[in-house]
Amino acid sequence: MSTYSISISQAPILIEPQPSFQKLLSGTHAFYTQSNYLEATQADFASSTCLPASYTSNTEIKIVRIAKLILSIIIFPIGIYKLIHGLIGKIVVLSSNIKIKTVDEDRSNINLDYDWKYKRITIAIDGYKIDAMIVGKPSTFNNGRWVLASNGNGELYEETLVYDSQFRQILSEIKGNGIVFNYPGVGSSTGLPNRKAMANAYRAMLNFLEDQKIGIGAKEIIGYGHSIGGGVQGDALNEHELKPNVKYVFVKNKTFSNLSTTVSCLLCRPIGFLIWIFGWNIDSVNSSKKIQVPEIIIQTTCEKVDAKEIGDSSNIVCDGPIHAKASLAKALLDDPSCPKDQKTFIGTNKNHNSSFDDVTFLTDKIKQKLL
């Protein structure tokens, strides 16, 4: 299989320097210029398990992780809490229940005889292996502009690359490259659904993109989170220090204000309470209010337009799973304490899982915010 091993750790450990991943993106060593590109990529796609780690980004030293695990086993209430958290995660993160055979079939259907080039990679974080994919064109791989996509509930990156033409349309419109990944416990990514692990996986992807020495070395990063993916993005940004030499734009497409309120509106309050008490109440509002870089928030409205900028919450409606009063856009627009100078709110007539008819309105906003 075609692999390239790079290692870095956030923990205070000395690690032997490794070559930069950027060498694989352009020039004579570019992965897509190699004579065995198709065969090597097909072999990588055929693996039901993660490939060897391409990049490692730990938030804790290994011995600390092990000590915490032992304590959670010894101290019964902690162990029970974590068990219930994981079991609820199997319900919250619906994509964790999709059979690996289905995921493998979707990956095998990615069209390699096309302008787009793909490289499957593995990002290691705190004992988890996160299955991910790089996608772009030879003409853009070295321009420093990258879109980091975080999936909605029930979604996998394989489905995005096979069935979601809008993702590639966005990349084409902004002349960018993409990186997609599956959360812990989803597809070939290891572990079980866990809120902290999901946020840390996103942070690891950011580290990989931001790393100018042995990572991608991105100059511009557009975070695109759909539904729960916007919540995971917000969770990650609560603890991630953005780099002063990188331009950022974060997009939250039909994201909830918090998960407990969403579940309460969709099902009932007792279940929403369980989401809160067992650590799954992902809060998108507070993280959005704290963010100090441009942000675009998309929400369904009753107006019959594909996309338009909105300035109040009066026309926001239920998009299917997310009730109007549980939407992130309404919570922020109705909050006088929310700093809105760097935020753009887009209303659309599309429901929760539908795409824009034309992505130009969104991509123009992204390009304006990158200026």
Buried (B, 14 or more C-beta within 10 A) or exposed (E): EBBBEBBBBBBEEEEEEBEBBBBBBBEEEBBBEBEEBEEBBBBBBEBEEBBEBBBBBBBBBEEEBEEEEEEBEEEEEEBEBBEBBBEBBEBBBBBBEBEEEEBBEBBEEBEEEEEBBBBBBBBBBBBBBBBBBBBBBBEBBBBBBBBBBBBBBBBBBBBBBBEBEBBBBBBBBBBBBBBBBBBBBBBBBBBBBBBBBBBBBBBBBBBBBBBBEBBBBBBBBBBBBBBBBBBBBBBBBEEBEBBEEBBBBBBBBBBBBBBBBBBBBBEEEEBBBBBBEBBBBBBBBEBBBEBEBBBBBBBBBEBEEBBBEBEEBEBBBBBEBBBBBBBBBBBBBEBEEEEBEEBBBBBBBBBBBBBBBEBBBBBEBBBEBBE
